[in-house]
Amino acid sequence: MEKDPGVVLATERYGSAESWKYLCKDGVMERRRDGSEGESRGNSVIGVFKSVFLPQGYPESVSGDYLQYQFWDTVQAFSSSLSGTLATQASLRGVGVGNQEATVAAATVTWLLRDGTGMLGRILFAWRKGSKLDSEAKKWRLFADVLNDIAMFMEILAPYFPAFFTLIVCTAGIFKSIVGVAGGATRAALTVHQARRDNMADISAKDGSQETLVNLAGLLVSLILIPLVTDNPVLTLSLFFLFTVLHLFANYKAVRSVVMETFNEARLSIVLQQYLRDERILNPLEANQREPVSLGNGARESQADGHNFQSISSRLADTQHCFNLQITSCIACIFNNRSMVLLKSSPGVEAAGWDIKRTLLDWDEWRVEWKTKTS
């Protein structure tokens, strides 16, 4: 005869640890570990894995798109690690490793020139594009990974052009420095999005642990690849293109999986135009799916927004319609790459799932606040 377990009063769980049940049987409350002994051991292993590689309190402490993004980010990091191994081997061969005629001084000068030009590139890029990395994090994240693949391809080809080796590796160094700035800054912006309990430091630390584990796996695979690709340029290029395709695909899926609940210029324009079309407010998932993730598409859409400025403005000219719009503050007219946002109460936008307490518009956007008329 099956034993009566009692009535479950509550289930207790702290963070990612195992759960406990509070049971009431014959008027006595009892605390019992959730699951059987075998399940508990399995859950214990899983719990250790979660505590090492996932933020405390997962999944409640992170955004809903966290797991999907981290999965594709792990795939792209693994493929990038393998491509980096091929590029590093080519760079070392280019500076004279294994060549008895090469000198240490020449190799050192080449390395210093590469690092120096990279430092200058890092400063210039941060100066010119730093203010865009928050508002267009997904675009610049994808751009950085594409540029990283181009830089590694240049490093692989450099040894076959000895007369231009220094020029090629210096150019690749500039590209990689841009990748470092854009990748690090956009990763910080995505961390802000993923954090749901002001746990940005924890998410960043666990992301570092995940990346380190992936790099260790890539290192083990690289130890197998190196003997195979040495002095075999055809196999080297074939594997590089294979890893690059995987890397770009995973990066595209990663940025596409991100669903930001804050408005930037592109998402605000998409929501506004949809509302003006059929008076329906898109939720964050719908708007993010329509948002372009390549810089070229963004430029074309900005031009289109400029052409539509007059038609949008004419609809917003009616003050009563403007107040009924209830869009985030609601109203955005994008003109000459600058946003003018007319701010007002927007219960319709909040109900759709948007966070209007902060925006990711450019730092120099114009704002007007509507004041309630008092009698």
Secondary structure, DSSP 8 states (H G I E B T S, - for coil): ------EEEEEEE-TTS-EEEEEEETTEEEEEESS-HHHHHHHHHHHHHHHHHS-TTTTTTB-TTHHHHHHHHHHHHHHHHHHHHHHHHHHHHHTTTT-TT--HHHHHHHHHHHHHHHHHHHHHHHHHHGGGTTTTHHHHHHHHHHHHHHHHHHHHHGGG-GGGHHHHHHHHHHHHHHHHHHHHHHHHHHHHHHBSSS-HHHHHHHHHHHHHHHHHHHHHHHHHHHHHHTT-HHHHHHHHHHHHHHHHHHHHHHHHH----S--HHHHHHHHHHHHHHS----HHHHHHHS--SHHHHHHHHHHHHHTHHHHHHHHTSHHHHHHH--SS-EEEEETTEEEEEE---HHHHHTT---SS----TT-EEEE------
